[in-house]
Amino acid sequence: MSYLEYQAKYTPSGLRKILYLNWPLVLLLVSVASVGFLMLYSVAGGSFTPWVEPQIKRFALGMTVMFLVAMVPIWFWRNMAVLAYIGALALLVAVEFVGTVGMGAQRWIDLGFMRLQPSELMKITLIMLLAAYYDWLPGEKTSRPVWVLFPVFLILLPTFLVLRQPDLGTSILLITAGGGLMFLAGVHWGYFAAVIAAGVGLVTAVFQSRGTDWQLLKNYQYRRIDTFLDPASDPLGAGYHITQSKIALGSGGWTGRGFMQGTQSRLNFLPEKHTDFIFTTLAEEFGFIGGFSLLGLYILIILFCVVTALATKDRFSSLVTQGVALTFFLFFAVNMSMVMGLAPVVGVPLPLVSYGGSAMLVLLAAFGLVQSAHIHRPR
């Protein structure tokens, strides 16, 4: 079967596309976002302003984008992968010159009606480009050095630009998601063993460079590492965030203090309670059961993505679906580990729950790719 015949045969039309949507996945996304609305209402003291109302509007816009992306055949997005990556890369470069500064970092472009964070867009366009690359590359060439170096360059280029903002958390996610997709595409494990060994050397160099003229990280990033290793060393300074987070997590117990009854968030002991540390508010008010229930919703979303990846027949659809699932997993895994003190505080939002526009819109657009792969798979 030729490529054009394949397109003609496996492109449903009209109402059938809507019927072919993965509606359980849509329901799961709405459920997770609803948890976010509930927690933002709580941390605002029982008010829809200043966070719930704009978050609902952003989610509605994001869902619209998801449905529009889903209606477009998946092979169109494969053909657009290079342009999407170049566009996101151009926006990262633009941040260097016209970016808006906030909280000591230059990460956003002010569009008037919203602030766009290009690094969020890069997370998905990188997955698209790598999936298109390995869809084009013959399988026997996947692990040959010359064909491994090119995707490594594609990963490191935006990572370097994001590090300059500086945004360590997003940089880590770009490298991890990109490397993970390379592994899923079939790159030999020996390369990853070499990278891990190099990573150990890099970590050693990071610590050795502290206080020297060639210091590799910013001072505040070193303070985050110190806080991760020993939060009690500065409980009112650099260790304040994680100390208050642990207090909130522990005080929730099994069933929590009750909706809008969390003392850490209501009395403003917990910083960034509506963004990076919103999971601690959930755990304080609804306890272990509430936190585990949200984790269960996240795992179900991952499972639906895996099922879609297994059901698709073409390599691009499978890889891009697995890449979105991997990126989504890294989001909530890093955030939850961070607020529990299992990982350094790196500023990664809790997907679909934390307050924010760019992350939510881009993530829902990514799930539109998953839906497109699901709709246009052979039946």
MOMO-V677726 format. One record per run of one state. SS is the DSSP state (~ for helix, > for strand, _ for the rest). FROM is the first residue (numbers start at 1). TO is the last residue. If there is no record, write none. Layout:
ss=SS from=FROM to=TO
ss=SS from=FROM to=TO
This chain:
ss=_ from=1 to=2
ss=~ from=3 to=9
ss=_ from=10 to=14
ss=~ from=15 to=20
ss=_ from=21 to=22
ss=~ from=23 to=43
ss=_ from=44 to=51
ss=~ from=52 to=71
ss=_ from=72 to=73
ss=~ from=74 to=79
ss=_ from=80 to=80
ss=~ from=81 to=98
ss=_ from=99 to=99
ss=> from=100 to=102
ss=_ from=103 to=104
ss=> from=105 to=110
ss=_ from=111 to=114
ss=> from=115 to=116
ss=_ from=117 to=117
ss=~ from=118 to=136
ss=_ from=137 to=138
ss=~ from=139 to=141
ss=_ from=142 to=144
ss=~ from=145 to=163
ss=_ from=164 to=167
ss=~ from=168 to=184
ss=_ from=185 to=188
ss=~ from=189 to=209
ss=_ from=210 to=218
ss=~ from=219 to=229
ss=_ from=230 to=230
ss=~ from=231 to=234
ss=_ from=235 to=239
ss=~ from=240 to=252
ss=_ from=253 to=262
ss=~ from=263 to=266
ss=_ from=267 to=277
ss=~ from=278 to=311
ss=_ from=312 to=314
ss=~ from=315 to=339
ss=_ from=340 to=357
ss=~ from=358 to=375
ss=_ from=376 to=379
